[in-house]
Amino acid sequence: MILASLIFALIAALLHVYIFTMESITWTKPKTWKTFSITSQAEAETTKSLAYNQGFYNLFLAIGALVGIVAVAMGAPQVGWTLVFSSCGSMLLAALVLAASGKKYLRAATIQGTTPLLAVVLGILAVTLG
């Protein structure tokens, strides 16, 4: 279960790096702003600074999960699991907030929240049973 949890944490981290890239680097490109239901280039420009900031939140959550994975793998499980649970738990909670924002966000929330949920649940089982 440890390996499965860490794999799901890794997938969650990589997804959040991808979200960072879209929000902080490619936000004003039509393919990206259409993904986020932005309707025009002008709207993308107007919301660029907000997306840029939000992207970095996603990057920092990803970094926390990645450092946690490495710490567990390197024999520092207390530090590692703390980071994995904190980072993936925050990703999961953010997905729940997104889901609560309206039905049109359910698909995105599911994509954003499934892998951190699996990482947390499997990690808790691994830590408590192992």
C-alpha positions as a Python dict, from the first residue, in 0.01 Angstrom:
ca = {
    (1, 'M'): (0, 0, 0),
    (2, 'I'): (293, 232, 60),
    (3, 'L'): (400, 211, -303),
    (4, 'A'): (44, 261, -431),
    (5, 'S'): (-3, 565, -208),
    (6, 'L'): (322, 720, -324),
    (7, 'I'): (239, 653, -689),
    (8, 'F'): (-96, 830, -649),
    (9, 'A'): (79, 1116, -467),
    (10, 'L'): (324, 1139, -758),
    (11, 'I'): (42, 1148, -1014),
    (12, 'A'): (-134, 1416, -808),
    (13, 'A'): (186, 1620, -790),
    (14, 'L'): (248, 1592, -1164),
    (15, 'L'): (-111, 1697, -1236),
    (16, 'H'): (-63, 2003, -1014),
    (17, 'V'): (260, 2091, -1194),
    (18, 'Y'): (61, 2075, -1518),
    (19, 'I'): (-209, 2299, -1369),
    (20, 'F'): (66, 2540, -1257),
    (21, 'T'): (196, 2549, -1614),
    (22, 'M'): (-147, 2634, -1751),
    (23, 'E'): (-230, 2894, -1486),
    (24, 'S'): (107, 3064, -1455),
    (25, 'I'): (273, 3018, -1794),
    (26, 'T'): (18, 2957, -2072),
    (27, 'W'): (-291, 3128, -1926),
    (28, 'T'): (-337, 3372, -2214),
    (29, 'K'): (-311, 3109, -2486),
    (30, 'P'): (-657, 3026, -2628),
    (31, 'K'): (-625, 2651, -2566),
    (32, 'T'): (-558, 2716, -2196),
    (33, 'W'): (-817, 2984, -2132),
    (34, 'K'): (-1083, 2779, -2306),
    (35, 'T'): (-999, 2490, -2073),
    (36, 'F'): (-1089, 2716, -1781),
    (37, 'S'): (-1410, 2847, -1946),
    (38, 'I'): (-1258, 3187, -2014),
    (39, 'T'): (-1453, 3331, -2305),
    (40, 'S'): (-1213, 3584, -2457),
    (41, 'Q'): (-853, 3695, -2480),
    (42, 'A'): (-950, 4013, -2296),
    (43, 'E'): (-1093, 3810, -2007),
    (44, 'A'): (-776, 3598, -2000),
    (45, 'E'): (-565, 3914, -1978),
    (46, 'T'): (-786, 4054, -1703),
    (47, 'T'): (-761, 3738, -1491),
    (48, 'K'): (-395, 3667, -1568),
    (49, 'S'): (-254, 3787, -1234),
    (50, 'L'): (-511, 3586, -1036),
    (51, 'A'): (-436, 3271, -1235),
    (52, 'Y'): (-62, 3332, -1202),
    (53, 'N'): (-90, 3342, -823),
    (54, 'Q'): (-319, 3038, -810),
    (55, 'G'): (-77, 2845, -1030),
    (56, 'F'): (197, 2891, -776),
    (57, 'Y'): (-26, 2752, -502),
    (58, 'N'): (-60, 2440, -716),
    (59, 'L'): (316, 2426, -774),
    (60, 'F'): (391, 2452, -402),
    (61, 'L'): (146, 2172, -322),
    (62, 'A'): (315, 1958, -587),
    (63, 'I'): (661, 2032, -447),
    (64, 'G'): (545, 1938, -97),
    (65, 'A'): (411, 1605, -222),
    (66, 'L'): (727, 1535, -423),
    (67, 'V'): (956, 1613, -130),
    (68, 'G'): (737, 1391, 89),
    (69, 'I'): (763, 1103, -157),
    (70, 'V'): (1141, 1136, -165),
    (71, 'A'): (1158, 1155, 215),
    (72, 'V'): (955, 834, 255),
    (73, 'A'): (1171, 661, -6),
    (74, 'M'): (1492, 780, 164),
    (75, 'G'): (1396, 645, 506),
    (76, 'A'): (1244, 951, 673),
    (77, 'P'): (882, 836, 694),
    (78, 'Q'): (765, 1081, 959),
    (79, 'V'): (872, 1382, 756),
    (80, 'G'): (766, 1222, 429),
    (81, 'W'): (417, 1117, 531),
    (82, 'T'): (358, 1454, 697),
    (83, 'L'): (435, 1627, 368),
    (84, 'V'): (240, 1378, 157),
    (85, 'F'): (-69, 1400, 381),
    (86, 'S'): (-49, 1777, 410),
    (87, 'S'): (2, 1840, 39),
    (88, 'C'): (-238, 1576, -92),
    (89, 'G'): (-492, 1663, 177),
    (90, 'S'): (-481, 2026, 65),
    (91, 'M'): (-523, 1919, -299),
    (92, 'L'): (-823, 1709, -198),
    (93, 'L'): (-981, 1989, 4),
    (94, 'A'): (-930, 2232, -285),
    (95, 'A'): (-1108, 1984, -513),
    (96, 'L'): (-1400, 1969, -268),
    (97, 'V'): (-1421, 2349, -268),
    (98, 'L'): (-1417, 2344, -647),
    (99, 'A'): (-1696, 2083, -653),
    (100, 'A'): (-1901, 2294, -414),
    (101, 'S'): (-1867, 2591, -651),
    (102, 'G'): (-2119, 2449, -894),
    (103, 'K'): (-2215, 2154, -1111),
    (104, 'K'): (-2008, 2278, -1404),
    (105, 'Y'): (-1692, 2220, -1192),
    (106, 'L'): (-1764, 1859, -1093),
    (107, 'R'): (-1555, 1706, -1373),
    (108, 'A'): (-1255, 1928, -1296),
    (109, 'A'): (-1293, 1864, -923),
    (110, 'T'): (-1302, 1489, -983),
    (111, 'I'): (-986, 1505, -1194),
    (112, 'Q'): (-814, 1726, -939),
    (113, 'G'): (-924, 1530, -633),
    (114, 'T'): (-918, 1160, -718),
    (115, 'T'): (-544, 1092, -704),
    (116, 'P'): (-480, 1287, -383),
    (117, 'L'): (-778, 1108, -225),
    (118, 'L'): (-629, 771, -316),
    (119, 'A'): (-286, 881, -194),
    (120, 'V'): (-426, 987, 144),
    (121, 'V'): (-653, 686, 198),
    (122, 'L'): (-389, 432, 94),
    (123, 'G'): (-124, 620, 292),
    (124, 'I'): (-334, 615, 607),
    (125, 'L'): (-393, 243, 564),
    (126, 'A'): (-22, 182, 504),
    (127, 'V'): (84, 380, 809),
    (128, 'T'): (-178, 238, 1045),
    (129, 'L'): (-163, -124, 927),
    (130, 'G'): (205, -143, 844),
}
